[in-house]
Amino acid sequence: MSKFDTAPPNTHAGGNDDALRGQGSLPMNPTNDADEMVDMETYRRDVPLWKRIYQHSLTQMMLLSVQAFCGPAMADAIAGLGGGGLATPQTSNIATAVNYATLAVVCLFGGPIVNKLGTKWALVLGAMTFPIRGSSYYCNSKFGTQWYLIFGGFFTGIGTGCWYVAESGSIMSLAPSGARGKYLALWIVSRNLGQLVGGAINLSKNHEKGVVGGVTPDTYVAFLIIESLALPFAFLISPLERVVRSDGTRILVSEKLSSKQEFKLIRPTWSSKLILLSALWAIWSFFYSGSWSTYLGVYFSVRARALSSLISPFFCIVGCFGLGFILDIKSLSQRRRAQLGLFTVAILNLGVYIWSIVMQVKFNNANPGKIDWDESLYASSFLPYFFVQTTGPLSQSYMYWLLSSFATDAQSNVRNGAAFRCLEAVGQAISYGMNTQITADPLIGFCVTFALMAAALGPMLVLVNATPDRIPADVILEGQEEEQEKKMEGLKAEA
């Protein structure tokens, strides 16, 4: 094995630094030259309060969460209308498929791009493109402009791709080791709180019974305004090497590499066991969105779709924080928590998929038409969609927690996050592309999603059972601290 190859996933804490290196990481020389633990007494005395709050890991996670609220959450709220809220879901599905195909290509090269730009400027670039989505849906709804919807999908894919890679690397690096589950729950919930606000907007403008077709154009103006708010928060992001976690530790940031070196690391990143074993899970974890969005658009009235986008996030908030507490149980080892989390996520998704398939088979035998919220069939037909809006985010939050369990430094988190985001985008592009055919049976999408989950469980079980006992980055930092202490003792002895 080359000196700089990634350690296999079964590497446990306590090995040498070479065995613990991230995918393609070069020698671990932190650019901030910081010890693992910050002297908090000195830090509080010498650093102003506003700066301590600004550089705190929770503050930075909240700034990321606000951006997720303004960008991806608004995109989810539009998708939550069913087919983007348009009269027919085909154009929206085409635009969304183009968006995710572009996003996948950007994420493929996202590691080198974001590590070169820096997380802050990658987030700024992405936030600049968020309003394009809302404006393209507005133009399509008001003027029937379809080319801008598809063209906008392409450009938002570029910006959102950079933003997603920077976001994934940051969320896996910011959290202290004992609170990763709750930090990731905060991030996931912020995305769903955005959908909650978007749902309230949807329902306030589309609550009349008997309305057919798409939602009103004013709905998209509200989305556009919220999407525009992400940019100022992106400018507030602090460089990762300046962040101080709530437990007093800093984030390990290695020396910057040249663009050529970064691009050379793409292949070893993708060929690592960590990415290979999680690839199917990444594709599956977002694959559900296309099929369930089409299901909502085909079988539910405009106001029922608006109501769905309002109430769907509620249970997700409870579920994500519940999983976060499970993943942060201190009495269990990291590997045992990983196993418990996988079991929880798999069982919940299994129940939802079986329910969805049963309902779709019923609809194939007797088409219910457009179901409204005051009909007896509404509850049993809507609840599968309601619960998948929780089990889907649980799958995503769990995977990022697991990836961060193998972290060696911030840059490797960005590279691994880029690969995972790319695979997620591929899954979404295929899902929405599959649903661009109006005549396609939604049952096909449900069954394909079910099959993907079944196929993903085997490799994931192998990966989960190889979870290290401790995060490798923490071990590396401890080793560096010990080396520095020895040097200081040696200097004192010489003196």
Salt bridges, closest charged atoms under 4 A:
ASP18 OD1 - ARG21 NH2 2.73
ASP46 OD1 - ARG45 NE 3.40
ASP76 OD2 - ARG191 NH2 3.43
GLU167 OE1 - ARG421 NH2 2.32
GLU262 OE1 - ARG415 NE 3.19
ASP328 OD2 - LYS182 NZ 3.21
ASP372 OD2 - LYS209 NZ 3.05
ASP372 OD2 - ARG303 NH2 2.89
ASP374 OD2 - LYS209 NZ 3.07
ASP374 OD2 - ARG303 NH2 3.57
GLU424 OE1 - ARG421 NH1 3.25
GLU478 OE2 - ARG470 NH2 2.40
